[in-house]
């Protein structure tokens, strides 16, 4: 047995992995496939200086020490930057040695990926030294686990309201720009919307970033000009040192871009909050009756108007998985789990060489929106590449039944079809219903990192068919009404005529919300009596998606030969705009339908409450008074709060209602029949 002392000094000319021409490198040390050390992350540096010391126990000098360098990406899989081996049997005992290791990519042997500089010393150990060193290594292993844990936990929130820009420099030939802003705080990134043709843009956007550093950190801000068909132009940049801002106070800031390229107006608030946490099953707050009562008391109705952003807490136990997909040539996998709740992201440890891993980890998240979706993804850790995707499940918080252990069939990345494997989870959600209801009428939190939309023939046709279904529904309703005028059915036309006369003669404005209440109640009783269910509409949508998939599969090779995307490259942005517009129109229609179909009972009951209040208000208060109050509020809002962010409460409410696609994604599959016979035939045509 030997002791190996290593000093990780620095890296030289490492590979570029970020768009800004830099990387965020860190190094993993592995022996016999097991990770024994992980360095700190050096942000935005191709020549990082670590100067970190580690002491390792080595049983076999024939087993080389494996170094892997990665670029850290928040919310994404880290990019591989190169690897190298240190052959221990070539080292002389008790002789310090400076080592330079050239990094390589096994898949691209000739590529220059830079190098690592180390200082290594190998010592033989006595029996007493071995025991002491073993204890030291166990302590180091615990510290490594704690380091992984701390790197995922955040200690506060930075609420940022991007208000406006002033006097930005022109970048286009028309003397204007199409500006947008990028924010970066450590590993987190956020991109604002684009305001076309202006030098004084009004963004009025609000978002939150997490504070991982208790002192604050540096917020990097850059302004860009959007260009279609070529690289965006850089306008200017600035930085904000958050450590200089006081907590629990809103700061109105006017930040000058470097070299007098304009000004940005921001409102920034630093808020302390309860951190998210990772623990083992033995350390479980909600299993302790006293702790559980304290949390329930914290979200009791009596505290409904204290800290409106703190809606609740969710705790998920990631227990184990069974029969996962084999990702390695050995027929095994090295699986780990990632749990995500909006912008909060936590990761389990890796269990090596198994298809039936047990993690037994407990993750706790703060809930800011009860309509958020908990996503659990399973990956296979790979030696030289990004992790391989094994499966995923998405669980709306409102669908969670407390303290119920369930087996979830894993799905593909799009959450539309099953993959191999089952994951066992147990979750608890405790929240305040009043806070959750109030938060429904404000804009939802946007994800920092979302996959950019791409032109897709399949997606374009799918969105077109969804819009077509909504339009056909309106056409059918119009045809039904027209048939009443044509007296195709005398009884139906006579009833419609009498209803028309009675309603028009007795019509009052408060009857509008009452009619919507009637529709909600009618659908509720139909669902309760079993005459109608969501399964029919969901199966119809699944059939529609499968038809699109089949047609796309048939034409896939032809489209590749014809170069479908190449033909449309020049108008790619136009097609993408049409594709996204169709998606928005379809989602709007489906969300309205699903509100009245009781797809999410919490939202339907909330709609009933609001409609009842609205009908009562209109009945007792003349309409002109209500319109007058509304108009005065609209006209004076800018005077009362110049930096107010406008929002539409109705659209914010509808954004929480899932579309038909999302209902399919959130649908739980039964472990016994994970594949229907039709899908089995499709997957196995022979």
Beta strands, then each sheet from edge to edge (+ up, - down):
strand 1: 2-12
strand 2: 25-31
strand 3: 34-38
strand 4: 49-58
strand 5: 65-71
strand 6: 79-86
strand 7: 97-102
strand 8: 115-124
strand 9: 156-166
strand 10: 179-185
strand 11: 188-191
strand 12: 202-211
strand 13: 218-225
strand 14: 233-241
strand 15: 250-256
strand 16: 263-272
strand 17: 277-280
strand 18: 312-322
strand 19: 335-341
strand 20: 344-347
strand 21: 358-367
strand 22: 373-380
strand 23: 388-396
strand 24: 404-411
strand 25: 418-431
sheet 1: 4+ 1- 8+ 7-
sheet 2: 3+ 2- 5+ 6-
sheet 3: 12+ 9- 16+ 15-
sheet 4: 11+ 10- 13+ 14-
sheet 5: 17+ 21- 18+ 25- 24+
sheet 6: 20+ 19- 22+ 23-
end
